[in-house]
Amino acid sequence: MDNLLNEAAALAVVLTPVIAIIVQLIKQTAINTRWLPLISIAIGLLTGVVFGAYMSADLFLYGLAGFLSGAASSGLFDAVKSAKG
């Protein structure tokens, strides 16, 4: 179980900047920003599963990594937003 979480965390580190960039692109549209954390997690989960299917790897592992990266990138968005004041 520890190995699974370590692999998911390592994959999340790689996916987080990708998800953050996609969320920044979505921010440029007229969408209500209160939905961005949920959108970020959904995009992360979807991206993780798609990468897992493409790599013929464990979909649960890649889905978990996508979920973690979506959550991390939404946290990153909130941190930058609060830092700008």
For each residue, the residues with C-beta under 8 A, 3 or more apart:
1: 4 5
2: 5 6
3: 6 7
4: 1 7 8 61 64
5: 1 2 8 9
6: 2 3 9 10
7: 3 4 10 11 61 65
8: 4 5 11 12 61 64 65 68
9: 5 6 12 13 65 68
10: 6 7 13 14 65
11: 7 8 14 15 48 61 62 65 69
12: 8 9 15 16 65 66 68 69 72
13: 9 10 16 69
14: 10 11 17 18 69
15: 11 12 18 19 44 47 48 51 65 66 69
16: 12 13 19 20 69 72 73 76
17: 14 20 21 73
18: 14 15 21 22 47 69
19: 15 16 22 23 40 43 44 47 66 69 70 72 73
20: 16 17 23 24 40 73 76 77
21: 17 18 24 25
22: 18 19 25 26 43 47
23: 19 20 26 27 36 39 40 43 73 74 77
24: 20 21 27 28
25: 21 22 28
26: 22 23 29 31 36 39
27: 23 24 31 33 36
28: 24 25
29: 26
30:
31: 26 27 35 36 39
32: 35
33: 27 36
34:
35: 31 32 38 39
36: 23 26 27 31 33 39 40 74 77
37: 40 41 71 74 77 78
38: 35 41 42
39: 23 26 31 35 36 42 43
40: 19 20 23 36 37 43 44 70 71 73 74 77
41: 37 38 44 45 67 70 71 74
42: 38 39 45 46 70
43: 19 22 23 39 40 46 47 70
44: 15 19 40 41 47 48 66 67 68 69 70 71 73
45: 41 42 48 49 63 66 67 70
46: 42 43 49 50 66
47: 15 18 19 22 43 44 50 51 66 69 70
48: 11 15 44 45 51 52 62 63 64 65 66 67 69
49: 45 46 52 53 59 62 63 66
50: 46 47 53 54
51: 15 47 48 54 55 57 62 66
52: 48 49 55 57 58 59 61 62 63
53: 49 50 56 59
54: 50 51
55: 51 52 62
56: 53
57: 51 52 61 62
58: 52 61 62
59: 49 52 53 62 63
60: 63 64
61: 4 7 8 11 52 57 58 64 65
62: 11 48 49 51 52 55 57 58 59 65 66
63: 45 48 49 52 59 60 66 67
64: 4 8 48 60 61 67 68
65: 7 8 9 10 11 12 15 48 61 62 68 69
66: 12 15 19 44 45 46 47 48 49 51 62 63 69 70
67: 41 44 45 48 63 64 70 71
68: 8 9 12 44 64 65 71 72
69: 11 12 13 14 15 16 18 19 44 47 48 65 66 72 73
70: 19 40 41 42 43 44 45 47 66 67 73 74
71: 37 40 41 44 67 68 74 75
72: 12 16 19 68 69 75 76
73: 16 17 19 20 23 40 44 69 70 76 77
74: 23 36 37 40 41 70 71 77 78
75: 71 72 78 79
76: 16 20 72 73 79 80
77: 20 23 36 37 40 73 74 80 81
78: 37 74 75 81 82
79: 75 76 82 83
80: 76 77 83 84
81: 77 78 84
82: 78 79 85
83: 79 80
84: 80 81
85: 82
